[in-house]
Amino acid sequence: MDHQDGFVWLRPEGGGTEWTARPGDVRSLNVRERAEEPMRTRVARANARSRGEVL
């Protein structure tokens, strides 16, 4: 969505609650990843990473 004060602002593709992350903790998905993995799984994985959990 945006970036400010050293963070990027994210929101699920279908809308919902925004959250922030450090730029080094996020990356763009490639076409295959978008097609193969449900959004809720990707969001859960990103949230776990942001909390410092090991996946």
One Martini backbone bead per residue (centre of mass of N, CA, C, O) as a GRO file, in nm:
protein
   55
    1MET     BB    1   0.062   0.060  -0.026
    2ASP     BB    2   0.302   0.180   0.170
    3HIS     BB    3   0.551   0.423   0.298
    4GLN     BB    4   0.680   0.487   0.642
    5ASP     BB    5   0.915   0.529   0.875
    6GLY     BB    6   1.048   0.237   0.778
    7PHE     BB    7   0.770   0.130   0.666
    8VAL     BB    8   0.525  -0.097   0.561
    9TRP     BB    9   0.200  -0.108   0.423
   10LEU     BB   10  -0.052  -0.354   0.473
   11ARG     BB   11  -0.300  -0.551   0.278
   12PRO     BB   12  -0.526  -0.742   0.192
   13GLU     BB   13  -0.653  -0.797  -0.115
   14GLY     BB   14  -0.969  -0.809   0.007
   15GLY     BB   15  -0.917  -0.667   0.255
   16GLY     BB   16  -0.866  -0.497   0.567
   17THR     BB   17  -0.632  -0.505   0.794
   18GLU     BB   18  -0.369  -0.329   0.871
   19TRP     BB   19  -0.002  -0.340   0.844
   20THR     BB   20   0.333  -0.362   0.953
   21ALA     BB   21   0.670  -0.354   0.804
   22ARG     BB   22   0.971  -0.434   0.714
   23PRO     BB   23   1.125  -0.427   0.415
   24GLY     BB   24   1.307  -0.693   0.474
   25ASP     BB   25   1.023  -0.876   0.534
   26VAL     BB   26   0.950  -0.824   0.230
   27ARG     BB   27   0.787  -0.943  -0.078
   28SER     BB   28   0.723  -1.030  -0.382
   29LEU     BB   29   0.520  -1.217  -0.567
   30ASN     BB   30   0.493  -1.459  -0.774
   31VAL     BB   31   0.287  -1.610  -0.990
   32ARG     BB   32   0.297  -1.893  -0.864
   33GLU     BB   33   0.236  -1.815  -0.571
   34ARG     BB   34  -0.042  -1.692  -0.624
   35ALA     BB   35  -0.171  -1.961  -0.744
   36GLU     BB   36  -0.091  -2.182  -0.505
   37GLU     BB   37  -0.149  -1.980  -0.259
   38PRO     BB   38  -0.339  -1.887  -0.028
   39MET     BB   39  -0.388  -1.594   0.125
   40ARG     BB   40  -0.415  -1.687   0.425
   41THR     BB   41  -0.138  -1.827   0.424
   42ARG     BB   42   0.040  -1.582   0.359
   43VAL     BB   43  -0.052  -1.409   0.600
   44ALA     BB   44   0.027  -1.604   0.825
   45ARG     BB   45   0.327  -1.608   0.752
   46ALA     BB   46   0.381  -1.303   0.777
   47ASN     BB   47   0.293  -1.276   1.072
   48ALA     BB   48   0.496  -1.472   1.192
   49ARG     BB   49   0.747  -1.321   1.095
   50SER     BB   50   0.677  -1.049   1.249
   51ARG     BB   51   0.699  -1.220   1.536
   52GLY     BB   52   0.958  -1.429   1.502
   53GLU     BB   53   0.878  -1.687   1.386
   54VAL     BB   54   0.933  -2.014   1.308
   55LEU     BB   55   0.886  -2.197   0.984
   0.00000   0.00000   0.00000
